[in-house]
Amino acid sequence: MRDFITVGRGGSPLILSFPHTGTAIPPELETRLVSRERAILDTDWWIDRLYGPIAKQLDASIVHTVMSRSVIDVNRDPSGASLYPGQATTGLVPSETFDGEPLYRPGEEPDAAEIDVRRETWFAPYHAALEAEIARVKSRHGFAVLYDCHSIRSVIPRLFEGELPVFNIGTNEGASCAPEMQAAVADICAASDFPSIVNGRFKGGWITRHYGQPDEHVHALQMEIACRGYMDEDPVAWNEEKAEALRSVLTKALTAFLVAAKTKEQS
């Protein structure tokens, strides 16, 4: 496996995907950016650290890239089609931040040919790794459960009004996993001390929509967490006390997700 991708193989049907925790930017690209600070602003900060203990406890597989989403976003449609037509969002190779600020110096934006190279160099290997792990898990258990791990700043006026709920569950309007599985996660989150919503502003990215095929025994769900739930946002810093409280809920939710999947698949 290429050195910018980590695959950790677990024994359970659960796979955790970490597409946006990376901050690596090739030096030849970084010189073209307005600033590195701006380029990593929209990173899913420490989300792999948040889920690490849960992955061990549940014997889950992980697929992780260290490459920044500013280089290429592996959770976008590779064709470049928008996941949210008519709404503000960022693309396959972002040219701006979530706030709408330009990432590149004038005249340094990537053209179509460069985007093709980035897709082949960094997008394709991530999905090859994810597809291989789904196939391995499905071969072993008869089904696979994919949970796509994300976080985002709590307040981004360009993307949504007000303060985002802490738990944002996305299943492509119920199409990416069995309804019992969506309900299992949603019920745990709703019973917690953290506000939650299902298929609100974030309904699941390309990973959830592409791989979530319940009829093919692959169930997928995206969890978008508002950063304030597990870290400090101003200034940006890890907060172990917050993380531990949120991790407790996530462990229950993922356990329920797995139990619901096993029950569904064995019925």
RODO-2510 file (C-alpha; in nm, 4 decimals, decimal comma):
residues 267
     n   res          X          Y          Z
     1     m     0,0000     0,0000     0,0000
     2     r     0,1178     0,3484    -0,0816
     3     d     0,2748     0,5353     0,2067
     4     f     0,0082     0,8064     0,2267
     5     i    -0,2628     0,5494     0,2993
     6     t    -0,2975     0,3371     0,6129
     7     v    -0,5127     0,0269     0,6227
     8     g    -0,5658    -0,1451     0,9563
     9     r    -0,7469    -0,4752     0,9268
    10     g    -0,9898    -0,5696     1,2007
    11     g    -1,1882    -0,8849     1,2589
    12     s    -1,5397    -0,7384     1,2791
    13     p    -1,7710    -0,6343     0,9912
    14     l    -1,7083    -0,2653     1,0744
    15     i    -1,4869    -0,0391     0,8610
    16     l    -1,4035     0,3176     0,9657
    17     s    -1,3107     0,5558     0,6846
    18     f    -1,0990     0,8659     0,7577
    19     p    -1,0898     1,0709     0,4358
    20     h    -1,0329     1,4212     0,5770
    21     t    -0,7967     1,3996     0,8763
    22     g    -0,4787     1,4438     0,6721
    23     t    -0,2743     1,7639     0,6516
    24     a    -0,0014     1,6541     0,4074
    25     i     0,0505     1,8795     0,1059
    26     p     0,3270     1,8103    -0,1506
    27     p     0,5878     2,0916    -0,1411
    28     e     0,5434     2,1735    -0,5109
    29     l     0,1742     2,2378    -0,4480
    30     e     0,2163     2,4228    -0,1210
    31     t     0,4190     2,7006    -0,2856
    32     r     0,1172     2,7844    -0,5022
    33     l    -0,1211     2,8253    -0,2102
    34     v    -0,2121     3,1497    -0,0377
    35     s    -0,0967     2,9886     0,2872
    36     r    -0,0654     2,6474     0,4438
    37     e    -0,2769     2,7659     0,7371
    38     r    -0,5666     2,8422     0,5055
    39     a    -0,5200     2,5164     0,3154
    40     i    -0,5653     2,3028     0,6278
    41     l    -0,8390     2,5144     0,7870
    42     d    -1,1130     2,2674     0,6936
    43     t    -0,9317     1,9561     0,8161
    44     d    -1,1355     1,7071     1,0225
    45     w    -0,9111     1,7721     1,3210
    46     w    -0,8043     1,4654     1,5236
    47     i    -1,1052     1,2634     1,4170
    48     d    -0,8811     0,9555     1,3860
    49     r    -0,7630     1,0164     1,7422
    50     l    -1,1232     1,0412     1,8588
    51     y    -1,2214     0,7098     1,7009
    52     g    -0,8958     0,5211     1,7592
    53     p    -0,9938     0,3620     2,0936
    54     i    -1,3372     0,2733     1,9541
    55     a    -1,1818     0,0990     1,6548
    56     k    -0,9708    -0,1143     1,8884
    57     q    -1,2615    -0,1944     2,1183
    58     l    -1,4893    -0,3001     1,8308
    59     d    -1,2112    -0,4698     1,6302
    60     a    -1,2891    -0,2444     1,3339
    61     s    -1,0855    -0,1974     1,0184
    62     i    -0,9631     0,1523     0,9299
    63     v    -0,8761     0,3206     0,6012
    64     h    -0,6975     0,6542     0,6393
    65     t    -0,5175     0,9008     0,4148
    66     v    -0,2672     1,1611     0,5346
    67     m    -0,3207     1,3730     0,2222
    68     s    -0,5060     1,6987     0,2817
    69     r    -0,8493     1,7445     0,1318
    70     s    -0,7096     2,0630    -0,0248
    71     v    -0,4951     1,8462    -0,2524
    72     i    -0,7913     1,6306    -0,3524
    73     d    -1,1128     1,5465    -0,1723
    74     v    -1,1628     1,1704    -0,1734
    75     n    -1,5210     1,2200    -0,0495
    76     r    -1,6372     1,3970    -0,3649
    77     d    -1,7769     1,2537    -0,6879
    78     p    -1,4731     1,1831    -0,9092
    79     s    -1,6634     1,3274    -1,2062
    80     g    -1,6686     1,6635    -1,0296
    81     a    -2,0500     1,6673    -0,9984
    82     s    -2,1782     1,8508    -0,6919
    83     l    -2,3146     1,6444    -0,4050
    84     y    -2,5412     1,9321    -0,3052
    85     p    -2,6664     2,1073    -0,6215
    86     g    -2,7698     2,4642    -0,5554
    87     q    -2,5894     2,4795    -0,2201
    88     a    -2,2433     2,6094    -0,1370
    89     t    -1,9841     2,3339    -0,1100
    90     t    -1,6283     2,2536    -0,2138
    91     g    -1,5281     2,0368    -0,5080
    92     l    -1,3110     1,7415    -0,5972
    93     v    -1,0052     1,9665    -0,6051
    94     p    -1,1097     2,2647    -0,3931
    95     s    -1,0226     2,6148    -0,5072
    96     e    -1,1596     2,7804    -0,1942
    97     t    -1,2251     2,7172     0,1733
    98     f    -1,5664     2,6508     0,3269
    99     d    -1,5776     3,0246     0,3945
   100     g    -1,5256     3,1019     0,0248
   101     e    -1,1669     3,2268     0,0594
   102     p    -0,9349     3,1387    -0,2318
   103     l    -0,6796     2,8638    -0,1664
   104     y    -0,4465     2,9505    -0,4556
   105     r    -0,2479     3,2550    -0,5503
   106     p    -0,3813     3,4264    -0,8669
   107     g    -0,2990     3,2206    -1,1752
   108     e    -0,1895     2,9155    -0,9736
   109     e    -0,5186     2,7234    -0,9755
   110     p    -0,4996     2,3652    -1,1087
   111     d    -0,6331     2,3039    -1,4599
   112     a    -0,8275     2,0016    -1,5856
   113     a    -0,5122     1,8074    -1,6742
   114     e    -0,3680     1,8550    -1,3259
   115     i    -0,6953     1,7516    -1,1661
   116     d    -0,6806     1,4295    -1,3697
   117     v    -0,3302     1,3607    -1,2376
   118     r    -0,4344     1,4253    -0,8780
   119     r    -0,7352     1,1972    -0,9212
   120     e    -0,5116     0,9161    -1,0411
   121     t    -0,2350     0,9802    -0,7885
   122     w    -0,4287     1,0311    -0,4636
   123     f    -0,8006     0,9676    -0,5154
   124     a    -0,7835     0,6314    -0,6923
   125     p    -0,5491     0,4627    -0,4396
   126     y    -0,7704     0,5591    -0,1457
   127     h    -1,0738     0,4072    -0,3080
   128     a    -0,8815     0,1012    -0,4207
   129     a    -0,7872     0,0458    -0,0557
   130     l    -1,1428     0,1050     0,0645
   131     e    -1,2929    -0,1230    -0,1999
   132     a    -1,0440    -0,3978    -0,1159
   133     e    -1,1254    -0,3776     0,2543
   134     i    -1,4996    -0,3836     0,1901
   135     a    -1,4528    -0,6903    -0,0309
   136     r    -1,2387    -0,8647     0,2329
   137     v    -1,4836    -0,7947     0,5141
   138     k    -1,7832    -0,8924     0,3019
   139     s    -1,6120    -1,2181     0,2026
   140     r    -1,5492    -1,3022     0,5674
   141     h    -1,8839    -1,2005     0,7174
   142     g    -2,1245    -1,1951     0,4244
   143     f    -2,1775    -0,8200     0,4679
   144     a    -1,9827    -0,5041     0,5464
   145     v    -2,0623    -0,1993     0,7599
   146     l    -1,8921     0,1239     0,6495
   147     y    -1,8891     0,4237     0,8830
   148     d    -1,7452     0,7417     0,7344
   149     c    -1,5893     0,9640     1,0038
   150     h    -1,5997     1,3442     0,9714
   151     s    -1,6019     1,6696     1,1639
   152     i    -1,6581     2,0334     1,0763
   153     r    -1,6519     2,3715     1,2439
   154     s    -1,9695     2,4424     1,4400
   155     v    -2,0410     2,7727     1,2676
   156     i    -1,9867     2,8325     0,8929
   157     p    -2,2457     3,0861     0,7689
   158     r    -2,1682     3,0169     0,4019
   159     l    -2,2668     2,6490     0,4423
   160     f    -2,5457     2,6551     0,7012
   161     e    -2,7401     2,8850     0,9322
   162     g    -2,6622     2,9115     1,3017
   163     e    -2,4778     2,6476     1,5007
   164     l    -2,4636     2,2945     1,3625
   165     p    -2,5918     2,0064     1,5806
   166     v    -2,3079     1,8003     1,7284
   167     f    -2,4207     1,4765     1,5621
   168     n    -2,5128     1,4972     1,1934
   169     i    -2,6095     1,1518     1,0658
   170     g    -2,6141     1,1041     0,6892
   171     t    -2,7546     0,8064     0,5005
   172     n    -2,8440     0,9653     0,1656
   173     e    -3,2052     0,9984     0,2808
   174     g    -3,2086     0,6401     0,4040
   175     a    -3,0719     0,4824     0,0849
   176     s    -2,7231     0,3864     0,2064
   177     c    -2,8098     0,1495     0,4925
   178     a    -3,0968    -0,0542     0,6332
   179     p    -3,3529     0,1638     0,8161
   180     e    -3,3010    -0,0343     1,1363
   181     m    -2,9340     0,0623     1,1310
   182     q    -3,0050     0,4321     1,0803
   183     a    -3,2555     0,4202     1,3659
   184     a    -3,0084     0,2433     1,5962
   185     v    -2,7524     0,5233     1,5616
   186     a    -3,0086     0,8031     1,5625
   187     d    -3,1739     0,6744     1,8818
   188     i    -2,8453     0,6610     2,0730
   189     c    -2,7497     1,0117     1,9608
   190     a    -3,0951     1,1534     2,0381
   191     a    -3,0821     1,0106     2,3897
   192     s    -2,7453     1,1752     2,4588
   193     d    -2,6712     1,5234     2,5895
   194     f    -2,5643     1,6348     2,2410
   195     p    -2,8022     1,7766     1,9769
   196     s    -2,8410     1,5567     1,6706
   197     i    -3,0126     1,5395     1,3325
   198     v    -3,0581     1,2783     1,0594
   199     n    -3,0116     1,3743     0,6938
   200     g    -3,0065     1,7445     0,7673
   201     r    -2,7504     1,9724     0,5998
   202     f    -2,5128     1,6758     0,5603
   203     k    -2,6689     1,3660     0,4054
   204     g    -2,3487     1,1731     0,3374
   205     g    -2,0724     1,2384     0,0880
   206     w    -1,9643     1,0364    -0,2130
   207     i    -1,8186     0,7576     0,0011
   208     t    -2,1498     0,6955     0,1770
   209     r    -2,3566     0,7344    -0,1377
   210     h    -2,1298     0,5257    -0,3596
   211     y    -2,0553     0,2330    -0,1290
   212     g    -2,3802     0,2166     0,0659
   213     q    -2,5669    -0,0559    -0,1216
   214     p    -2,7894    -0,2436     0,1252
   215     d    -2,9171    -0,4790    -0,1463
   216     e    -2,5539    -0,5809    -0,2000
   217     h    -2,5017    -0,6288     0,1758
   218     v    -2,2884    -0,3166     0,2187
   219     h    -2,4338    -0,0632     0,4618
   220     a    -2,2856     0,2868     0,4941
   221     l    -2,3419     0,5876     0,7191
   222     q    -2,1630     0,9211     0,7507
   223     m    -2,1225     1,0907     1,0867
   224     e    -2,0402     1,4612     1,0655
   225     i    -1,9508     1,5897     1,4125
   226     a    -1,9483     1,9579     1,5028
   227     c    -1,5964     2,0192     1,6326
   228     r    -1,7097     2,1702     1,9633
   229     g    -1,8266     1,8238     2,0657
   230     y    -1,4750     1,6893     2,1180
   231     m    -1,2249     1,9760     2,0900
   232     d    -1,1762     2,3484     2,1452
   233     e    -1,2428     2,5563     1,8368
   234     d    -1,0924     2,8943     1,9292
   235     p    -0,8057     2,8404     1,9409
   236     v    -0,8038     2,4957     1,7815
   237     a    -0,6912     2,2381     2,0389
   238     w    -0,7581     1,8789     2,1409
   239     n    -0,9727     1,8475     2,4552
   240     e    -0,9514     1,5037     2,6139
   241     e    -1,2367     1,5648     2,8582
   242     k    -1,4740     1,6596     2,5770
   243     a    -1,3460     1,3788     2,3589
   244     e    -1,4001     1,1143     2,6235
   245     a    -1,7602     1,2232     2,6834
   246     l    -1,8383     1,2196     2,3118
   247     r    -1,6485     0,8939     2,2588
   248     s    -1,8759     0,7242     2,5104
   249     v    -2,1813     0,8075     2,2985
   250     l    -2,0073     0,7130     1,9751
   251     t    -1,9092     0,3740     2,1171
   252     k    -2,2711     0,3019     2,2056
   253     a    -2,3885     0,4234     1,8642
   254     l    -2,1385     0,2138     1,6714
   255     t    -2,2111    -0,0913     1,8843
   256     a    -2,5827    -0,0500     1,8134
   257     f    -2,5047     0,0042     1,4441
   258     l    -2,3207    -0,3286     1,4308
   259     v    -2,5850    -0,5189     1,6263
   260     a    -2,8576    -0,3851     1,3951
   261     a    -2,6546    -0,4863     1,0908
   262     k    -2,5989    -0,8397     1,2170
   263     t    -2,9661    -0,8756     1,3053
   264     k    -3,0725    -0,7455     0,9645
   265     e    -2,8303    -0,9653     0,7706
   266     q    -2,9106    -1,2803     0,9673
   267     s    -3,2877    -1,2397     0,9424
***
